[in-house]
Amino acid sequence: MKLYYHPLSGHSHRARLFVSLLGQPFDLIEVDLKSGAHKTPEFLALNPFGQVPVLDDDGIVISDSNAILVYLAKKSGKAEWLPEDPEGAAAIQRWLSVAAGEVAYGPAAARLITVFGAKYNPEDVIGRSHVLLKRLENHLANRDWLVGERPTIADVALYSYVARAPEGNVDLSGYPKVNAFLQRIESLPGFAPFIKTPVGLSAAA
């Protein structure tokens, strides 16, 4: 199993984190975004969208971090990560949509400004981030995990960009429930930490 990734990509970390939590052996292959390696014919043959991460499981190629989470959860046979019942599966999908929507256009976009030099409006994306964080804080008021009584891929999907939100100047100090949630994920066996982003780093996405 090969995971094509970039160490500063939150989407890449999302996939790497889950592979690690499953205890699945895999090879990490770094894609040099700054040099445009993700736009080469070789990489575009794996993912025509030219994005990381990409999982190559002995010739089965899965792109998109949330799709990778679903694939790995199904392949592992551990239904606790992705419930089989209609209600549980729908609840997971709701949070995967949040990861692809509110997270992507909030904390992820804010971090893209400072880490990759993206041309977003900081006030807008930071404002959207706090709307999301307030909703998360309320959702976690009387629960440890986003869905059910144990961690699922919903938690994995939200972790990376929420945890690194301060790198995009999104202050997490006013969200004790969110911070406790992040710490619970970091305490899971097999947790893979995000690398520290060098200050002032800029690269081509």
Secondary structure, DSSP 8 states (H G I E B T S, - for coil): -EEEE-TT-HHHHHHHHHHHHHT---EEEE--TTTTGGGSHHHHHH-TT--S-EEEETTEEEESHHHHHHHHHHHHT-TTTS--SHHHHHHHHHHHHHIIIIITTTHHHHHHHHHH-----HHHHHHHHHHHHHHHHHHTTT-SSSSTTS--HHHHHHHHHHHTGGGGT---TT-HHHHHHHHHHHTSTT--------TT-----
